[in-house]
Amino acid sequence: MSKSPELLRRLLRSKDRMDGAPHENWPIKRLAQVSSVSMAHFAREFKKAFGLPPHRYLLTRRIERATALLRDTDLSIIEIALQTGWNSIGTFGRIFNDITGESPGVFRARERLVSHARQEIPECVIRAVDRPNLNIAVLEKHRIEVAGMLKLQSKLKGSEPFFILLRIKGVRALFSEK
């Protein structure tokens, strides 16, 4: 079933608005008004057209922007959180950690260690690799991660540093799967 070109243009208009100002609050009602459709129709058709619900798409854009700011600037984590649309540093840190598997501070430290290697890679490739995969909800990822950690923890008894390393790598692998 193909979408009408007019509906796709309207959905793209709202997507472009979110891309242009991801730091702003974008409730479904506002996005539906931009697209000139009802809220229910907008939410349903946006997911069909772009593969993600509007809220998850916006989270993806915010996390992409936050990772770029953490990597490329010396702004404080609080400033980055506010610039990318979060009102609370705690919420930003929790969601960032849920999506990337690292806290913002750990992410920044790791990126600074490997920043020289990134200069050889085109920016479009870096963005594609860094783009968070939010095809399933963050809470669902957390549930899967916890279930996996419980199984792993029972097998590793007494290997705490190794377990932490596996957990970090496992979370990255979980989020990088397509």
trRosetta pair geometry for C-beta under 8 A, 3 or more apart (Angstrom, degrees):
i j d omega theta_ij theta_ji phi_ij phi_ji
3 7 5.3 -115 176 78 103 120
3 8 5.1 112 111 -54 128 100
3 45 7.1 111 -124 -159 126 107
3 48 7.4 146 -70 113 123 119
3 49 6.3 17 -45 -92 165 101
4 7 4.5 89 63 5 91 103
4 8 7.0 -162 90 -5 47 85
5 8 5.6 -56 -148 40 35 112
5 9 6.3 40 153 -23 67 103
6 9 5.7 -51 -150 33 31 113
6 10 6.6 31 152 -18 63 105
7 10 5.6 -55 -151 36 34 112
7 11 6.3 32 152 -17 67 105
7 37 7.4 54 -134 -67 89 143
7 45 6.3 -89 170 -179 123 150
8 11 5.6 -53 -144 38 33 110
8 12 6.1 36 154 -20 65 106
8 49 6.3 163 -118 -132 80 135
9 12 5.6 -55 -146 38 29 112
9 13 6.5 40 150 -29 62 101
10 13 5.5 -46 -153 24 33 117
10 14 7.1 26 153 -11 62 99
10 34 7.9 148 -175 119 77 68
10 35 4.1 92 158 -158 100 79
10 36 5.9 -99 -139 44 132 90
10 37 6.4 107 134 -22 146 111
11 14 6.0 -56 -155 37 36 105
11 15 6.3 35 148 -18 68 108
11 35 5.9 34 -81 -123 43 133
11 42 7.6 162 -104 -147 84 74
11 45 6.2 -126 -80 123 133 106
11 46 5.6 175 -145 -98 114 70
11 49 5.2 79 129 53 163 167
11 50 7.5 -162 156 -28 125 109
12 15 5.3 -54 -142 41 36 114
12 16 6.0 40 156 -23 68 104
13 16 5.8 -53 -147 35 27 112
13 17 6.6 30 151 -21 60 104
13 34 5.8 -162 119 151 103 99
13 35 6.1 156 67 -95 107 65
14 17 5.5 -49 -150 32 35 115
14 18 6.6 36 151 -17 65 101
14 31 4.5 80 -163 -163 133 85
14 32 7.8 25 -98 -62 152 22
14 34 4.4 130 -95 91 85 124
14 35 4.6 -40 -34 -51 125 102
14 42 7.3 55 -2 -158 172 120
14 46 7.3 -68 84 -100 133 123
14 54 7.6 -43 135 -120 125 126
15 18 5.8 -53 -152 36 34 110
15 19 6.3 34 150 -19 66 106
15 46 7.6 159 -65 -141 99 103
15 50 6.7 153 -98 -73 139 150
15 57 7.2 -65 -127 152 93 150
16 19 5.5 -52 -144 38 34 113
16 20 6.1 33 156 -20 66 108
17 20 5.7 -57 -146 38 29 111
17 21 6.6 -30 172 34 64 99
17 26 7.6 146 113 -116 103 124
17 31 7.6 -179 72 -117 128 74
17 34 5.5 -91 3 -151 158 161
18 21 7.2 -91 -143 63 22 63
18 22 6.0 52 169 -95 69 70
18 26 5.4 31 -104 -102 97 168
18 31 7.3 9 -54 -105 112 115
18 54 7.4 -165 -70 -164 157 92
18 57 6.8 65 119 115 157 110
18 58 5.4 -102 -164 -95 128 90
18 61 6.4 152 142 19 98 162
19 22 6.7 0 -131 -53 22 98
19 61 6.2 -139 -108 -126 58 145
21 24 4.3 23 139 1 112 119
22 58 6.2 163 -145 -156 89 77
22 61 4.2 -147 -109 121 145 121
22 62 5.1 -167 153 -73 122 71
22 65 6.1 172 69 -11 141 146
22 84 6.8 -17 107 -160 107 65
22 85 5.8 -94 134 -35 70 138
23 62 7.6 122 -83 -113 50 96
23 82 7.9 39 -153 147 121 47
23 83 6.0 -76 -102 168 138 40
23 84 5.8 -129 -96 -155 86 13
23 85 4.1 -158 -139 -66 43 79
24 85 6.8 -55 19 -113 19 107
25 30 7.6 106 113 11 77 156
25 85 7.5 151 -70 -158 50 102
26 30 5.9 -126 -150 77 51 124
26 31 5.7 59 177 -56 96 105
26 54 7.0 -126 126 158 117 116
26 58 5.6 -171 56 -98 132 149
27 30 5.2 95 59 7 74 100
27 31 7.2 -147 98 -1 38 90
28 31 5.7 -61 -145 43 34 110
28 32 5.9 37 157 -23 70 108
28 39 4.9 79 133 -155 112 100
28 42 6.4 152 -171 87 89 124
28 43 5.6 -10 -138 -67 131 108
28 54 6.4 140 -98 55 77 146
29 32 5.8 -55 -146 36 26 112
29 33 6.6 28 153 -21 61 105
29 39 5.7 -27 -90 -93 57 122
30 33 5.7 -54 -152 33 31 113
30 34 6.7 34 150 -20 64 102
31 34 5.6 -50 -151 32 35 113
31 35 6.4 20 154 -5 66 110
31 42 5.9 151 111 162 97 144
31 46 7.5 11 144 -69 137 153
31 54 5.7 172 67 -148 178 158
32 35 5.8 -64 -146 49 32 103
32 36 8.0 -174 161 -2 57 5
32 37 5.6 -101 -157 77 82 68
32 38 6.2 -29 -167 148 135 18
32 39 4.5 -92 -40 -89 161 53
32 41 7.5 104 -134 63 112 81
32 42 3.9 -136 -99 -13 85 154
32 43 7.8 -36 -71 -31 110 75
33 36 7.2 30 -172 -75 32 43
35 42 5.4 136 60 -114 143 113
37 41 4.6 -108 160 93 116 120
37 42 4.9 149 85 -64 110 85
37 45 7.2 -21 119 33 166 140
38 41 4.4 84 58 14 89 107
38 42 6.6 -152 89 -11 42 88
39 42 5.7 -56 -146 34 27 113
39 43 6.4 23 159 -17 64 107
40 43 6.1 -55 -147 36 28 108
40 44 6.3 23 157 -14 64 112
41 44 5.9 -60 -145 41 28 109
41 45 5.9 14 164 -8 67 116
42 45 6.3 -67 -139 45 22 100
42 46 5.8 26 163 -25 64 112
42 54 7.6 11 139 -41 100 140
43 46 6.0 -52 -140 32 23 112
43 47 6.7 20 160 -14 58 107
43 53 6.6 8 -164 -146 87 93
43 54 6.5 -91 -117 1 69 113
44 47 6.3 -65 -159 36 26 106
44 48 6.6 21 150 -15 63 110
45 48 5.4 -53 -145 39 37 113
45 49 6.0 33 158 -19 69 110
46 49 5.9 -60 -144 40 27 107
46 50 6.0 -23 174 24 65 112
46 53 6.9 73 98 -148 110 40
46 54 5.1 14 125 -58 158 92
46 57 7.6 -105 160 -2 116 146
47 50 7.0 -76 -126 56 20 77
47 51 7.1 -14 -172 168 55 4
47 52 6.5 -108 -124 105 69 16
47 53 5.0 -7 -85 -83 109 57
47 54 7.8 -84 -57 -25 76 64
50 57 6.2 23 122 -90 142 139
51 135 7.2 -39 155 -114 104 92
52 56 4.4 -122 -178 89 111 114
52 57 4.6 142 96 -60 123 83
52 60 7.0 22 144 -13 174 137
52 134 6.2 60 -131 91 133 101
52 135 7.0 -102 -90 -102 93 51
53 56 5.0 84 58 13 81 103
53 57 7.0 -146 93 -8 38 90
54 57 5.6 -57 -147 36 32 114
54 58 6.3 31 157 -19 67 105
55 58 5.7 -55 -150 36 31 111
55 59 6.5 34 150 -20 64 104
56 59 5.4 -48 -146 35 36 115
56 60 6.5 44 151 -24 64 100
56 134 4.3 -176 -173 130 107 130
56 137 7.5 -107 -88 -103 124 60
57 60 5.6 -51 -155 30 32 115
57 61 6.7 29 150 -16 64 103
57 134 7.8 -159 -68 73 32 133
58 61 5.7 -53 -150 36 35 110
58 62 6.3 34 153 -18 67 107
58 85 7.8 -102 166 117 106 170
59 62 5.7 -57 -145 39 32 111
59 63 6.1 27 159 -16 67 107
59 95 7.0 -117 -147 176 114 131
59 99 7.2 -173 156 -82 114 147
59 132 7.4 -76 126 83 90 143
59 134 5.9 120 85 -95 118 165
59 138 7.8 -112 167 -41 162 125
60 63 6.1 -58 -145 39 26 105
60 64 6.3 30 155 -21 63 108
60 131 6.7 25 -171 -170 107 86
60 132 5.3 -151 -125 64 72 99
60 134 5.3 -128 -66 12 100 129
61 64 5.7 -53 -147 35 30 114
61 65 6.4 27 156 -17 64 106
62 65 5.8 -56 -149 37 30 109
62 66 6.2 30 153 -19 65 108
62 84 4.7 111 -161 168 85 103
62 85 5.2 -85 -115 40 127 125
62 86 7.5 110 180 -38 139 90
63 66 5.5 -52 -142 38 33 113
63 67 6.3 34 158 -20 66 103
63 84 7.9 100 -68 175 25 143
63 95 7.6 -124 -80 132 108 100
63 96 6.5 159 -123 -113 95 70
63 99 5.4 -79 -116 106 157 157
63 100 7.0 178 -169 -46 123 104
63 132 4.7 20 92 -14 146 140
64 67 6.0 -56 -148 35 27 107
64 68 6.5 25 154 -16 62 107
64 127 6.9 43 -155 -152 118 89
64 130 6.7 114 -127 116 75 104
64 131 6.0 -1 -92 -113 114 64
64 132 7.0 -127 -55 4 76 90
65 68 5.7 -57 -151 37 32 111
65 69 6.3 28 154 -16 67 107
65 83 7.7 -133 141 118 122 96
65 84 5.0 168 92 -115 117 106
66 69 5.7 -56 -146 39 31 109
66 70 6.1 32 156 -20 66 107
66 80 5.6 99 -138 161 79 112
66 81 7.5 39 -119 -89 122 46
66 84 4.6 -17 -66 -64 92 170
66 92 7.4 175 -120 -166 150 109
66 96 6.4 -105 120 -105 151 119
66 104 7.1 -80 164 -114 117 114
67 70 5.7 -52 -143 38 31 112
67 71 6.1 26 158 -16 64 111
67 100 7.2 149 -86 -90 118 143
67 107 6.8 -91 -123 162 82 140
67 111 7.9 155 -172 -74 82 153
67 130 5.4 -175 117 177 153 128
68 71 5.9 -61 -145 41 27 108
68 72 5.7 -12 171 11 67 121
68 130 7.9 121 -60 119 75 156
69 72 6.5 -71 -123 52 22 88
69 73 5.1 -31 -164 30 66 121
69 75 5.9 -34 174 45 109 129
69 80 4.6 164 111 -126 136 110
69 83 6.8 139 -99 81 165 136
69 84 7.1 -137 13 -52 144 117
70 73 7.6 -36 -74 49 9 80
70 77 7.6 31 -104 -105 100 78
70 80 6.2 57 -64 -138 76 167
70 104 5.8 -142 -103 -165 140 88
70 107 5.6 32 135 105 154 111
70 108 4.5 -115 179 -82 100 91
70 111 6.6 108 119 32 95 150
71 107 8.0 -72 -63 143 80 95
71 108 7.1 -152 -77 -121 41 62
71 111 4.4 -98 -112 160 87 151
71 112 7.8 -173 -142 -60 56 62
71 115 7.0 155 -172 -104 89 104
73 80 7.7 162 72 -83 123 108
75 79 4.3 -114 178 86 108 128
75 80 5.2 131 104 -55 121 86
75 83 7.4 -9 159 2 162 143
76 79 4.7 97 57 6 79 101
76 80 7.1 -145 96 -4 42 87
77 80 5.6 -53 -147 38 35 113
77 81 6.3 42 152 -24 66 103
77 89 6.8 84 119 -146 99 111
77 92 7.7 164 163 109 93 134
77 93 7.6 46 161 -79 133 98
77 104 4.8 124 -133 107 120 141
77 105 6.5 -52 -63 -63 145 80
77 108 7.8 -116 -79 -24 100 143
78 81 5.7 -52 -149 33 31 113
78 82 6.5 25 155 -14 64 106
78 89 5.3 -42 -107 -88 77 126
79 82 5.9 -58 -149 39 31 108
79 83 6.1 28 155 -18 67 111
80 83 5.7 -57 -141 40 30 109
80 84 6.1 13 164 -7 65 114
80 92 7.8 144 101 175 84 149
80 104 7.1 166 82 -162 140 145
81 84 6.4 -71 -146 44 22 99
81 86 4.5 -63 -179 67 87 118
81 88 7.6 -85 162 94 136 28
81 89 5.1 166 31 -106 172 63
81 92 3.7 -101 -128 -39 112 172
81 93 7.7 -36 -92 -38 132 71
81 104 7.9 -91 -62 -54 95 166
82 86 6.9 -86 -81 69 32 68
82 87 7.7 58 -113 -111 71 34
84 92 7.4 107 72 -128 115 121
86 89 7.4 117 117 -85 125 29
86 91 5.4 -170 -159 88 118 105
86 92 3.9 164 77 -69 169 100
86 95 7.7 -170 -95 37 135 132
87 91 7.3 30 59 40 67 137
88 91 4.0 79 76 8 109 105
88 92 6.6 -174 93 -8 57 83
89 92 5.5 -53 -147 39 34 115
89 93 6.1 34 156 -19 67 108
90 93 5.9 -55 -145 38 27 109
90 94 6.2 24 158 -17 64 109
91 94 5.9 -56 -144 38 29 109
91 95 6.1 19 162 -10 66 111
92 95 6.3 -65 -145 43 23 102
92 96 5.9 24 159 -20 64 114
92 104 7.3 8 134 -39 102 139
93 96 5.7 -55 -139 39 26 112
93 97 6.1 24 160 -17 63 110
93 103 6.0 5 -160 -146 97 89
93 104 6.1 -93 -111 0 75 107
94 97 5.9 -59 -149 39 26 109
94 98 6.2 27 153 -21 64 108
95 98 5.5 -51 -143 36 33 114
95 99 6.2 22 160 -12 66 110
95 138 6.7 -40 -139 -138 76 168
96 99 6.2 -65 -147 42 25 102
96 100 5.8 -16 172 17 66 116
96 102 7.8 -54 139 85 92 60
96 103 7.0 72 99 -151 113 37
96 104 5.2 19 122 -59 161 88
96 107 7.4 -100 162 -8 118 147
97 100 6.8 -67 -121 55 21 83
97 101 7.1 22 -171 -155 55 6
97 102 6.5 -118 -121 94 66 18
97 103 5.3 -3 -84 -85 108 56
97 104 8.0 -81 -54 -25 78 63
98 138 4.6 55 140 -171 133 116
98 141 6.8 118 174 82 88 120
98 142 5.9 -40 -139 -68 106 108
99 132 4.8 -8 174 -140 119 142
99 134 7.0 -27 -128 -80 111 98
99 138 6.2 -55 -71 -111 78 113
99 141 8.0 86 -104 71 44 159
99 175 6.8 106 176 -131 50 141
100 107 6.1 14 130 -88 152 134
100 132 6.8 -82 -71 -97 72 108
100 172 8.0 6 174 -101 56 76
100 175 7.0 -165 -125 108 26 173
101 168 6.0 121 156 -152 115 61
101 171 3.4 148 -120 116 122 123
101 172 5.1 -116 46 -61 161 65
101 174 7.8 133 -74 50 126 101
101 175 6.2 -141 -29 1 112 137
102 106 4.4 -128 -174 90 105 115
102 107 4.5 136 103 -62 127 83
102 110 7.0 -67 -152 10 166 139
102 168 7.2 51 -77 -145 87 105
103 106 4.7 89 52 11 82 103
103 107 6.8 -145 90 -8 40 88
104 107 5.6 -55 -145 36 31 115
104 108 6.3 32 157 -21 66 105
105 108 5.8 -52 -147 34 30 111
105 109 6.4 28 155 -17 64 106
106 109 5.8 -54 -147 37 32 111
106 110 6.2 29 156 -16 65 108
107 110 6.0 -60 -149 39 27 108
107 111 6.1 24 157 -18 65 111
108 111 5.9 -59 -144 39 27 109
108 112 6.3 27 158 -21 64 107
109 112 6.0 -57 -150 33 28 110
109 113 6.8 30 152 -22 61 104
110 113 5.8 -55 -157 29 34 113
110 114 6.9 -2 159 9 67 108
111 114 6.4 -76 -148 53 32 88
111 115 6.1 61 153 -69 69 88
112 115 5.5 -16 -139 -22 34 121
114 117 5.0 -41 -177 32 82 118
114 118 6.6 88 129 -28 83 96
115 118 5.6 -54 -156 28 42 116
115 119 7.5 56 150 -35 65 91
116 119 6.1 -37 -165 4 41 116
117 120 6.7 -55 -177 26 46 108
117 121 7.6 30 138 -12 69 111
118 121 5.5 -65 -155 37 52 110
118 126 6.1 62 -157 -103 108 134
121 125 5.3 -109 173 80 100 124
121 126 5.5 117 112 -57 118 95
122 125 4.8 90 68 5 86 104
122 126 7.2 -155 98 -6 45 87
123 126 5.5 -55 -149 37 36 114
123 127 6.3 36 155 -20 68 105
124 127 5.8 -52 -148 36 31 112
124 128 6.4 33 153 -20 63 106
125 128 5.7 -54 -149 35 32 111
125 129 6.4 28 155 -16 65 107
126 129 5.9 -60 -149 39 29 108
126 130 6.0 15 159 -8 66 115
127 130 5.9 -64 -138 47 28 103
127 131 6.2 48 157 -49 64 96
128 131 5.8 -34 -149 1 28 118
132 175 6.7 -50 -148 -177 72 119
133 175 5.5 159 43 -179 102 64
133 176 6.7 147 -3 -111 134 20
133 177 7.0 -161 100 66 167 53
133 178 7.0 -132 -121 -102 142 48
134 137 7.7 32 -173 -110 83 27
134 138 7.2 -26 -133 -56 97 80
136 140 4.6 -94 156 83 110 135
136 141 6.0 137 93 -53 106 84
137 140 4.4 96 62 3 85 103
137 141 7.1 -149 98 -5 47 83
138 141 5.6 -52 -151 35 36 113
138 142 6.3 38 150 -22 66 104
139 142 5.4 -50 -148 35 35 115
139 143 6.4 38 151 -21 65 102
140 143 5.6 -50 -149 33 34 113
140 144 6.5 33 152 -16 64 104
141 144 5.7 -55 -149 38 32 110
141 145 6.1 34 152 -22 66 108
141 174 6.4 131 -154 140 99 126
141 175 7.1 46 -150 -84 144 84
142 145 5.5 -53 -144 37 30 114
142 146 6.2 30 157 -19 65 105
143 146 5.9 -53 -145 36 28 109
143 147 6.4 28 155 -17 62 107
144 147 5.8 -57 -149 38 29 111
144 148 6.3 28 154 -16 64 109
144 174 6.7 160 107 -150 124 139
145 148 5.8 -60 -149 40 29 110
145 149 6.2 28 154 -20 66 108
145 170 7.5 136 -134 118 83 108
145 171 5.9 32 -123 -102 127 91
145 174 6.5 -133 -82 27 91 173
146 149 5.7 -53 -143 36 31 110
146 150 6.4 34 157 -23 64 103
147 150 5.9 -51 -149 30 29 111
147 151 6.8 26 154 -14 61 105
148 151 5.9 -57 -153 37 33 109
148 152 6.1 27 153 -15 68 111
148 170 6.4 -168 132 162 140 142
148 174 7.9 -158 14 -73 162 136
149 152 5.5 -58 -141 44 33 110
149 153 5.7 38 158 -26 69 107
149 167 5.9 37 -108 -114 108 109
149 170 8.0 163 -75 85 76 149
150 153 5.8 -49 -140 34 27 112
150 154 6.7 27 159 -19 59 104
151 154 6.2 -59 -156 33 28 108
151 155 6.8 20 151 -14 62 110
152 155 5.8 -64 -155 38 34 109
152 156 6.0 16 158 -12 71 118
152 163 6.6 143 134 -141 109 92
152 166 6.4 -161 -175 114 146 135
152 167 7.4 173 90 -77 151 80
152 170 7.6 -116 -51 -45 162 166
153 156 6.0 -67 -137 42 29 102
153 157 7.7 78 164 -65 59 55
153 163 6.4 64 -103 -150 68 140
154 157 7.2 4 -167 -46 30 93
156 159 4.3 -98 178 50 100 112
156 162 6.6 -159 -157 90 131 109
156 163 4.8 150 109 -80 160 108
156 166 7.8 -168 -75 32 153 148
159 162 4.2 -35 161 48 107 121
159 163 5.5 125 100 -33 81 92
160 163 5.4 -56 -140 34 28 115
160 164 6.4 29 161 -21 65 102
161 164 5.8 -51 -149 32 33 110
161 165 6.5 32 153 -17 64 105
162 165 5.7 -56 -151 37 32 112
162 166 6.3 31 152 -16 66 107
163 166 5.8 -56 -148 39 30 110
163 167 6.2 35 152 -25 64 106
164 167 5.5 -52 -148 33 31 115
164 168 6.6 30 155 -17 64 102
165 168 6.0 -54 -150 35 31 108
165 169 6.4 21 156 -8 65 109
166 169 5.8 -60 -144 45 31 105
166 170 5.7 35 156 -24 68 112
167 170 5.6 -55 -141 38 25 113
167 171 6.3 26 159 -20 62 105
168 171 6.0 -54 -148 33 28 108
168 172 6.6 26 154 -16 62 105
169 172 5.7 -54 -149 37 34 111
169 173 6.2 35 153 -20 67 106
170 173 5.6 -54 -146 37 32 111
170 174 6.3 36 153 -24 65 104
171 174 5.5 -49 -147 32 33 115
171 175 6.5 21 157 -10 65 107
172 175 6.1 -64 -148 43 30 102
172 176 6.0 18 158 -15 67 115
173 176 5.9 -64 -139 40 28 104
173 177 6.8 45 158 -41 62 94
174 177 6.4 -45 -162 4 28 113
